[in-house]
Amino acid sequence: MQLDLSNVDSIVTWWRVWPERHDSYLDYKLAASPEFAHSILSARRLIDARPDLRALKPLAPPSAASWRVPTADAADDLAWLGAGASD
């Protein structure tokens, strides 16, 4: 199966194959490739509008952070500077 991110029907057909996995991939592509935002968001609106597709959605949608590498907070980066030898 080939995915055409500029085609809403292609996105929806591809998404139906494995919604749990493909939902988070669309989150990633939305952030990484804004040129596809219109078609990805249109596909998501279609999925939300159709009861048969909505029933396939994951129960707990993955957070956008699930595919990102965690980064330390700036305050955490400097916390060690104030730590004493007993810490």
Contacts in CASP RR format, 6 or more apart in sequence:
PFRMAT RR
TARGET T0000
AUTHOR 0000-0000-0000
METHOD contacts of the structure
MODEL  1
MQLDLSNVDSIVTWWRVWPERHDSYLDYKLAASPEFAHSILSARRLIDAR
PDLRALKPLAPPSAASWRVPTADAADDLAWLGAGASD
1 13 0 8 1.000
1 14 0 8 1.000
1 17 0 8 1.000
2 10 0 8 1.000
3 10 0 8 1.000
3 11 0 8 1.000
3 14 0 8 1.000
4 10 0 8 1.000
4 11 0 8 1.000
5 11 0 8 1.000
5 29 0 8 1.000
5 33 0 8 1.000
5 36 0 8 1.000
5 39 0 8 1.000
5 40 0 8 1.000
6 36 0 8 1.000
6 39 0 8 1.000
7 39 0 8 1.000
8 39 0 8 1.000
8 42 0 8 1.000
8 43 0 8 1.000
8 46 0 8 1.000
11 26 0 8 1.000
11 39 0 8 1.000
11 40 0 8 1.000
11 43 0 8 1.000
12 43 0 8 1.000
12 46 0 8 1.000
12 47 0 8 1.000
12 53 0 8 1.000
14 22 0 8 1.000
15 22 0 8 1.000
15 23 0 8 1.000
15 26 0 8 1.000
15 43 0 8 1.000
15 47 0 8 1.000
15 53 0 8 1.000
16 53 0 8 1.000
16 56 0 8 1.000
19 56 0 8 1.000
19 57 0 8 1.000
19 58 0 8 1.000
20 58 0 8 1.000
20 62 0 8 1.000
23 57 0 8 1.000
23 58 0 8 1.000
23 61 0 8 1.000
23 62 0 8 1.000
24 62 0 8 1.000
24 66 0 8 1.000
24 67 0 8 1.000
26 40 0 8 1.000
26 43 0 8 1.000
26 44 0 8 1.000
27 62 0 8 1.000
27 64 0 8 1.000
27 67 0 8 1.000
28 67 0 8 1.000
29 36 0 8 1.000
29 40 0 8 1.000
30 36 0 8 1.000
30 37 0 8 1.000
30 40 0 8 1.000
30 41 0 8 1.000
31 64 0 8 1.000
46 53 0 8 1.000
47 53 0 8 1.000
47 54 0 8 1.000
47 56 0 8 1.000
47 57 0 8 1.000
48 54 0 8 1.000
END
